[in-house]
Amino acid sequence: MDRGDVLSGAAFTAVLRSAIAFLVVLVAVGWAAVAYMNRSLMAELGAEVRSRWEILAADHAAQGSDHVIATIRTLPRLDASGGRALAIFDALGRPLAGNVATRPAGQGLRVGPLDHAIPPPDGEAADFVYYSGDLGGRQLIVGQRLDLLYRGRALILRTLALAGVAIVLSMLALGYHLSRRSLGRLREIETALEKAAAGDIAARISDSGGATQIDRVARQMNRHLDRLSRLMTTTRDTAAAVAHDLRSPLGRAFLALGRARERIETGQDAQAEIEDVQTELGQMRGLFDAYLQLARIEAGTDAAPVRPVDLGALLDDLAETYALVAEDAGQSLRYRRDAAVHCEVMGDSALLQQMIVNLLQNAVTHGGAGARIDLCLDRDGGGVRLCIADTGPGIPEAAREAVFEPFRRLDPSRGKPGSGLGLALVRAIAERHGAAIELRDNAPGLQIEITFPPPETPVSDRGE
């Protein structure tokens, strides 16, 4: 796996940006912390040196200058490290006592270097916070070296720097791991798509059960690959079915044309053979027209104006017609509908009529001699329910979904008449009208139930 690909991955890039943002925040927080510490300690040290100066000033007022000078001379025994500054100068600036050799300019609370008798350790600043004030014509200096402040500031900066480096390195390591893992999944997805593009319809992406975005995308792509596999299988089966269904009429038409040619060459009438050719070509044209209509309905390119359709009146006419068709086939048709119940749906009356005709024709064709066909229409809540049942051989439960596929027949030999598009057109028309279609066992036979939504629901919004 190329390291460059890992470093350019979304996970590593996101973590890198987060690390940069973290460093910016860390610098800002560190600066604020140091500034706050400076202000706080300077205020405390300033208050402390001012307090010590006032104590000595009180001693001066109570016991005189000699006592203060004597007190200052004890400082070397009290502070051997040189962290404190304490000195008193006469009016001419000459030191009388203390560890500061040169009198600083100005009075009040100040920050800066002092000419201290004990130099600071190597690498540390010689700055003091000190208070300078007049004491009976003399100048008293009380100060505190700032090395503690500087050491604390350096400690904070080092701690923040070490913590920042450790956290950023940990973040980058985690980002590298996540990016490498994501890249592995993406490579797996890429491989599966390449296999699918090469024609391997069984190629799938392994499901790790994770909840990351890539895992969810992988599962969604597997669903699309499943659908693609079904479509490819259906297309292959459809092509084979069309070739099979066209082979016989094409062969018969070819033979009829041969006979017609022989008759014409011998001076005989070839009208009957030409009519046979026209019949076969008409069957093929009907097959193509039915498939093109199915494609237009599924694509929604034949959209007709949506109007209220009285399904009861439509069924009354078709039931009367197919009662005679069933009787000619040695069957019986029983029609049941409550005339007082208004069964209106929104849709295309021509498509709805074709759907019902296909269902009735299927029942007559596959019901067999002596079969009984039941046709009923009633209300189902706010919608309308259409039911067609027969006592024929029925459809096995395992094949009930497959019969809706174009050119799918239960007869493998395809010896019975029909194109295998009847139920496919029925489902396409039902879905166009937002209706639900369900196949059930009629014990014996098959029951088909179509439920239409309430007519006030727009057809384009149904079934979404």
ROGUMAR-414382 format. One record per residue (C-alpha): residue in three letters; x, y, z. Coordinates in steps of 0.02 Angstrom, whole numbers, padded with zeros to 5 digits, always signed. Layout:
N
ALAXYZ;...
***
This chain:
464
MET+00000+00000+00000;ASP+00075+00166-00056;ARG+00117+00279+00092;GLY+00076+00431-00013;ASP-00101+00366-00037;VAL-00117+00342+00151;LEU-00053+00517+00190;SER-00173+00593+00064;GLY-00320+00497+00135;ALA-00470+00590+00205;ALA-00443+00523+00382;PHE-00259+00574+00391;THR-00296+00743+00311;ALA-00435+00776+00434;VAL-00325+00727+00582;LEU-00182+00834+00513;ARG-00296+00985+00503;SER-00359+00948+00678;ALA-00179+00937+00739;ILE-00138+01106+00661;ALA-00293+01181+00740;PHE-00244+01103+00906;LEU-00070+01180+00896;VAL-00145+01350+00860;VAL-00261+01333+01009;LEU-00118+01267+01117;VAL-00008+01417+01074;ALA-00150+01536+01112;VAL-00189+01449+01277;GLY-00003+01444+01323;TRP+00017+01629+01287;ALA-00138+01669+01390;ALA-00078+01559+01534;VAL+00095+01638+01537;ALA+00021+01813+01528;TYR-00098+01773+01670;MET+00043+01699+01775;ASN+00152+01852+01744;ARG+00016+01970+01798;SER-00031+01867+01951;LEU+00147+01839+02015;MET+00201+02016+01978;ALA+00053+02080+02077;GLU+00092+01963+02222;LEU+00279+02003+02222;GLY+00243+02189+02208;ALA+00126+02181+02356;GLU+00254+02079+02455;VAL+00402+02199+02427;ARG+00291+02348+02465;SER+00236+02263+02626;ARG+00417+02230+02678;TRP+00465+02412+02638;GLU+00321+02475+02746;ILE+00376+02362+02891;LEU+00550+02437+02885;ALA+00476+02611+02870;ALA+00374+02577+03027;ASP+00533+02519+03117;HIS+00619+02679+03060;ALA+00479+02786+03129;ALA+00480+02691+03294;GLN+00665+02658+03325;GLY+00763+02769+03206;SER+00883+02747+03060;ASP+01017+02654+03156;HIS+00897+02513+03196;VAL+00846+02497+03013;ILE+01028+02497+02958;ALA+01068+02362+03085;THR+00922+02259+03024;ILE+00979+02274+02844;ARG+01154+02218+02888;THR+01084+02051+02950;LEU+01018+02012+02773;PRO+01170+01910+02716;ARG+01135+01787+02857;LEU+00950+01779+02808;ASP+00968+01766+02618;ALA+01129+01688+02557;SER+01055+01649+02386;GLY+01036+01830+02336;GLY+00854+01814+02294;ARG+00811+01968+02395;ALA+00869+02145+02375;LEU+00879+02260+02526;ALA+00982+02420+02539;ILE+00981+02595+02609;PHE+01071+02745+02533;ASP+01108+02917+02601;ALA+01053+03078+02518;LEU+01207+03077+02405;GLY+01172+02898+02343;ARG+01308+02815+02445;PRO+01263+02641+02511;LEU+01244+02633+02699;ALA+01195+02450+02712;GLY+01125+02308+02606;ASN+01169+02203+02453;VAL+01135+02332+02317;ALA+01291+02430+02268;THR+01213+02567+02160;ARG+01058+02665+02198;PRO+00928+02646+02060;ALA+00845+02798+01985;GLY+00667+02842+02026;GLN+00550+02794+02164;GLY+00398+02681+02185;LEU+00366+02504+02126;ARG+00478+02459+01981;VAL+00541+02309+01881;GLY+00717+02301+01815;PRO+00899+02254+01852;LEU+00989+02301+02012;ASP+01174+02310+02050;HIS+01160+02162+02165;ALA+01308+02098+02264;ILE+01266+01916+02223;PRO+01253+01883+02035;PRO+01113+01769+01974;PRO+01148+01590+01921;ASP+01207+01565+01742;GLY+01070+01583+01615;GLU+00948+01671+01732;ALA+00893+01852+01720;ALA+00953+01983+01846;ASP+00785+02074+01849;PHE+00701+02120+02012;VAL+00534+02186+02063;TYR+00576+02318+02194;TYR+00505+02464+02288;SER+00608+02621+02314;GLY+00554+02758+02433;ASP+00616+02903+02540;LEU+00649+02863+02721;GLY+00697+03019+02820;GLY+00807+03092+02683;ARG+00877+02922+02642;GLN+00819+02799+02507;LEU+00764+02626+02556;ILE+00763+02486+02423;VAL+00666+02323+02450;GLY+00660+02197+02305;GLN+00635+02017+02252;ARG+00725+01932+02110;LEU+00611+01869+01968;ASP+00703+01705+01939;LEU+00557+01608+02014;LEU+00439+01691+01893;TYR+00550+01655+01745;ARG+00578+01475+01797;GLY+00390+01450+01815;ARG+00359+01526+01644;ALA+00492+01416+01565;LEU+00418+01264+01651;ILE+00245+01302+01585;LEU+00311+01327+01408;ARG+00411+01165+01413;THR+00262+01069+01482;LEU+00147+01138+01348;ALA+00275+01103+01212;LEU+00304+00924+01267;ALA+00117+00893+01287;GLY+00083+00970+01117;VAL+00215+00865+01031;ALA+00154+00706+01116;ILE-00029+00740+01076;VAL+00005+00792+00895;LEU+00113+00637+00864;SER-00024+00528+00940;MET-00154+00613+00830;LEU-00048+00590+00673;ALA-00017+00407+00716;LEU-00203+00380+00742;GLY-00241+00474+00580;TYR-00115+00367+00486;HIS-00194+00208+00556;LEU-00371+00264+00513;SER-00319+00322+00340;ARG-00230+00158+00307;ARG-00382+00062+00363;SER-00499+00171+00258;LEU-00386+00153+00107;GLY-00391-00035+00127;ARG-00581-00031+00123;LEU-00579+00086-00027;ARG-00459-00029-00119;GLU-00577-00173-00081;ILE-00723-00073-00150;GLU-00620-00028-00304;THR-00576-00211-00333;ALA-00759-00264-00317;LEU-00814-00130-00440;GLU-00678-00180-00563;LYS-00736-00361-00554;ALA-00917-00308-00579;ALA-00866-00200-00727;ALA-00775-00351-00800;GLY-00936-00452-00792;ASP-00920-00540-00624;ILE-01099-00514-00561;ALA-01058-00609-00401;ALA-00926-00481-00346;ARG-00970-00404-00178;ILE-00886-00299-00044;SER-00857-00387+00121;ASP-00966-00322+00262;SER-00863-00290+00417;GLY-01016-00241+00517;GLY-00943-00069+00553;ALA-01040+00093+00564;THR-00918+00209+00476;GLN-00966+00307+00321;ILE-00864+00189+00211;ASP-00951+00037+00288;ARG-01122+00115+00254;VAL-01070+00158+00076;ALA-01005-00020+00053;ARG-01172-00093+00109;GLN-01265+00026-00006;MET-01153-00021-00151;ASN-01183-00205-00115;ARG-01369-00171-00128;HIS-01340-00085-00295;LEU-01232-00230-00353;ASP-01371-00351-00302;ARG-01494-00249-00403;LEU-01374-00241-00549;SER-01350-00428-00540;ARG-01537-00455-00544;LEU-01555-00334-00689;MET-01416-00421-00786;THR-01493-00590-00751;THR-01664-00525-00803;THR-01591-00446-00960;ARG-01503-00607-01005;ASP-01659-00710-00974;THR-01763-00583-01069;ALA-01647-00590-01219;ALA-01652-00779-01217;ALA-01842-00779-01201;VAL-01862-00655-01343;ALA-01746-00755-01454;HIS-01843-00914-01412;ASP-02012-00832-01442;LEU-01956-00755-01606;ARG-01871-00910-01672;SER-02031-01005-01707;PRO-02130-00866-01794;LEU-01975-00815-01893;GLY-01949-00994-01946;ARG-02130-01013-01996;ALA-02127-00847-02089;PHE-01967-00900-02180;LEU-02046-01065-02233;ALA-02206-00978-02288;LEU-02105-00856-02393;GLY-02016-01004-02472;ARG-02181-01086-02515;ALA-02248-00923-02582;ARG-02095-00904-02693;GLU-02116-01081-02761;ARG-02299-01048-02800;ILE-02259-00884-02886;GLU-02122-00968-02989;THR-02244-01104-03045;GLY-02379-00976-03084;GLN-02491-01025-02936;ASP-02584-00914-02814;ALA-02476-00877-02659;GLN-02609-00778-02564;ALA-02627-00905-02424;GLU-02438-00914-02393;ILE-02424-00724-02391;GLU-02565-00715-02264;ASP-02471-00842-02157;VAL-02317-00730-02164;GLN-02423-00579-02115;THR-02495-00676-01969;GLU-02323-00725-01904;LEU-02256-00549-01927;GLY-02409-00481-01840;GLN-02374-00592-01690;MET-02194-00530-01683;ARG-02252-00351-01699;GLY-02375-00378-01557;LEU-02233-00446-01451;PHE-02124-00294-01484;ASP-02270-00174-01458;ALA-02310-00253-01290;TYR-02129-00242-01234;LEU-02113-00061-01292;GLN-02273-00017-01200;LEU-02205-00099-01042;ALA-02044+00002-01059;ARG-02143+00164-01085;ILE-02253+00131-00934;GLU-02104+00091-00822;ALA-02010+00245-00884;GLY-02164+00356-00866;THR-02149+00423-01044;ASP-02327+00382-01094;ALA-02406+00485-00956;ALA-02588+00522-00997;PRO-02695+00651-00906;VAL-02748+00587-00735;ARG-02936+00587-00718;PRO-03064+00506-00603;VAL-03106+00333-00668;ASP-03263+00241-00616;LEU-03187+00069-00592;GLY-03359-00007-00560;ALA-03429+00044-00729;LEU-03269-00014-00815;LEU-03280-00183-00729;ASP-03465-00203-00771;ASP-03427-00195-00958;LEU-03275-00310-00948;ALA-03366-00438-00840;GLU-03506-00449-00966;THR-03382-00475-01109;TYR-03273-00603-01021;ALA-03421-00701-00956;LEU-03450-00752-01138;VAL-03262-00784-01165;ALA-03257-00897-01011;GLU-03414-00988-01066;ASP-03335-01024-01237;ALA-03183-01097-01145;GLY-03293-01211-01040;GLN-03275-01102-00885;SER-03387-00992-00780;LEU-03362-00813-00722;ARG-03447-00746-00566;TYR-03449-00558-00541;ARG-03487-00474-00375;ARG-03500-00288-00340;ASP-03611-00182-00231;ALA-03687-00058-00354;ALA-03724+00064-00212;VAL-03538+00080-00171;HIS-03447+00208-00278;CYS-03275+00140-00328;GLU-03180+00283-00408;VAL-02992+00294-00432;MET-02877+00423-00510;GLY-02784+00367-00665;ASP-02786+00321-00849;SER-02942+00225-00898;ALA-02858+00144-01050;LEU-02715+00074-00946;LEU-02833+00016-00809;GLN-02940-00072-00939;GLN-02787-00158-01012;MET-02733-00214-00838;ILE-02902-00294-00801;VAL-02910-00374-00975;ASN-02737-00451-00949;LEU-02791-00523-00780;LEU-02953-00595-00849;GLN-02867-00664-01003;ASN-02735-00748-00895;ALA-02870-00827-00787;VAL-02960-00893-00942;THR-02799-00952-01028;HIS-02723-01042-00879;GLY-02879-01091-00783;GLY-02918-01242-00889;ALA-03084-01322-00932;GLY-03214-01316-00793;ALA-03125-01177-00698;ARG-03224-01047-00604;ILE-03169-00866-00610;ASP-03222-00744-00473;LEU-03214-00557-00504;CYS-03256-00435-00364;LEU-03238-00251-00325;ASP-03266-00164-00158;ARG-03203-00026-00045;ASP-03050-00050+00065;GLY-03049+00088+00193;GLY-03027+00245+00090;GLY-02964+00148-00062;VAL-03031+00021-00186;ARG-02992-00165-00193;LEU-03001-00269-00352;CYS-02993-00458-00337;ILE-02982-00591-00473;ALA-02975-00775-00424;ASP-02981-00938-00520;THR-02981-01123-00480;GLY-02845-01169-00603;PRO-02672-01241-00566;GLY-02614-01081-00481;ILE-02434-01020-00461;PRO-02311-01096-00336;GLU-02268-00976-00195;ALA-02083-00978-00240;ALA-02123-00917-00417;ARG-02251-00781-00376;GLU-02125-00639-00380;ALA-02037-00705-00535;VAL-02196-00708-00642;PHE-02196-00518-00642;GLU-02032-00516-00738;PRO-02045-00487-00927;PHE-02055-00646-01033;ARG-02056-00756-00879;ARG-02166-00911-00898;LEU-02198-01060-00787;ASP-02192-01171-00942;PRO-02005-01199-00976;SER-02041-01266-01149;ARG-02139-01107-01190;GLY-02260-01215-01287;LYS-02417-01123-01231;PRO-02472-00964-01319;GLY-02426-00798-01242;SER-02279-00680-01228;GLY-02247-00684-01042;LEU-02280-00497-01032;GLY-02457-00501-00963;LEU-02419-00495-00777;ALA-02269-00381-00806;LEU-02387-00255-00886;VAL-02511-00280-00744;ARG-02382-00237-00611;ALA-02314-00089-00710;ILE-02490-00016-00730;ALA-02531-00049-00547;GLU-02371+00038-00490;ARG-02408+00183-00608;HIS-02572+00207-00513;GLY-02493+00185-00342;ALA-02585+00021-00315;ALA-02518-00129-00219;ILE-02531-00300-00302;GLU-02524-00465-00210;LEU-02536-00647-00265;ARG-02615-00774-00147;ASP-02660-00957-00148;ASN-02845-00983-00190;ALA-02840-01168-00137;PRO-02852-01219-00276;GLY-02798-01089-00401;LEU-02733-00913-00390;GLN-02803-00755-00313;ILE-02739-00584-00369;GLU-02782-00434-00263;ILE-02748-00253-00314;THR-02778-00115-00188;PHE-02791+00065-00249;PRO-02759+00213-00133;PRO-02892+00345-00097;PRO-02932+00449-00252;GLU-02884+00614-00169;THR-02702+00557-00159;PRO-02603+00618-00312;VAL-02545+00470-00418;SER-02367+00539-00427;ASP-02356+00536-00235;ARG-02417+00359-00209;GLY-02304+00217-00167;GLU-02158+00333-00124;
***
